[in-house]
Amino acid sequence: MTRTAENLNFATHDGVQLFYRRWPATTPARRGAILLFHRGHEHGGRMAHLVDELDLPDYDFYAWDARGHGLSPGVRGDSPSLGHSVRDIQSFVEHLCNTFGLQESDIAVVAQSVGAVLASAWAHDYAPGIRCQILASPAFKVKLYVPFARPGLRLLRALRGNFFVNSYVKSKYLTHDPERQKSFDADPLISRAISVNILLGLYEAAERVVSDAAAITIPTQLLISGDDWVVHHWPQHAFFARLGTTEKERHVLPGFYHDTLGEKYRADAVGKARDFILRQFAAPPNRPSLRDEHKHGHTFEEAKELSVPFPPLSAKGLYWGTYKFLLKLAGHLSDGVRLGHATGFDSGSTLDYIYRNTPSGKGFLGRAIDRAYLNAIGWRGIRQRKFHLEEILKKVMNGLEQEKRPVRILDIAAGHGRYVLDALQYGMRPDAILLRDFSELNVEKGRALIAERGLQNIAHFEKGDAFDCKNLAAITPKATVGIVSGLYELFPDNDMLAASLAGLHGAIEKNGYLIYTGQPWHPQLEMIARALTSHRDGVPWVMRRRTQAEMDQLVREAGFEKITQRIDEWGIFSVSLARRTGK
């Protein structure tokens, strides 16, 4: 090693101090930064050899020890969840940008195995503007070798809670390099344990990312070890085929074991990674335009397919017909299901019911059905979205107060306004709150909620069209915090969103903030389209997903600069914060 590492720490999103190494550039003018993400069981020091081998002296290098690994705290091989660790990456990148003056476009990622799954999940869920990523043997599907291992692990977890299993992998199956084998066997920081929660979470996240890789528009190089004993090849090839970037390349390395960038003859793989990084930094950052994804693209085709009904007597037609019939029966017992049928499962009234999360129905059976309904993964994601929205809103209000700026909140499609008003329970009172909604019922319910909270002196609820650009832009006084939550997900047309966002740009003062939500993925899209009805005249609720990259691009083109983001454990609902620029 010719470059010396600095040992540092950063506070991640929950306050835990994670360890990382930094190798500053050795030339006066830094061109960028390379982030190294290690394999499972290992730590950042195991990738330190790449700092010299990549031979990029005008780049900073950073290598973290993931939570529960190496010199970072936490139970070995564990984390509160896999999504927690993905969010750790977002916290890490925000820390590096704030501390060392980096921009996301200055960053390239080099990640191996489990680290590559975390990095690709981050790329999918957070749509960072990094320059490129190199993924080496991503562990999209680990070879467990035991028949029915995953169902068995799920069953055991249900019976005994989280527990740990030890890796079967020996160093001789990771690399042909005898020195790497010896250092692996002697390294006291390597832990062979992994929690079942993380192992199963790894599978679930990988399946989601591979199936929806079209959402990833980051230039990507994929390095595949030809003789990998640890992970399967076919998900890596499927991921590559579906990637949403035209700037992608795949290299299969014959004879390589799983430790792709630590193999005996790794110079070939390292050289390919170096060449890819230099080519990406030789040109300005390039991303495809997603402005017309409502007219073509994978989410357009997905929604188009879901909008076509099955023949009633086909197998799928009979299945979904039976499902809808049983849902109608459930509506006679469950108050939540009945409300969905009456007002639409995407209505403000249904949303308010989901937020309250109190089972209600006829007798014990009705309440049991209602509890199962409220526990659906989509509704759990909605409640987590509310938590994230309140968290970001409180953060913004505190920041405005410290800057001695007025706190004027505008929500252009507030439903009943519960999430905004609930955020005020923590002591801070804004100077003004303007809630708007197109539904007369929502306006009535929202005004009643304002009166119930005794906020008539600062809060006002009025009817308004969230897609009327001129009407929004004419709102006075200008807001310092604009909110649009749960609205854009219901409308597939990007032209409508562009008009609404332009109106919001006019309604929010310069350097004010926009909080916006998104739905980049959903595991129940087909059930929703086939069985649930919308508030719009009871038609089937067919959703076109917007990837996070698409949503962020629309916001950026409207004159806002994204600052940070939250997303739930399942990658369904995101909440983002952006600042209004002068453009």
Disulfide bonds with the S-S distance in Angstrom:
none
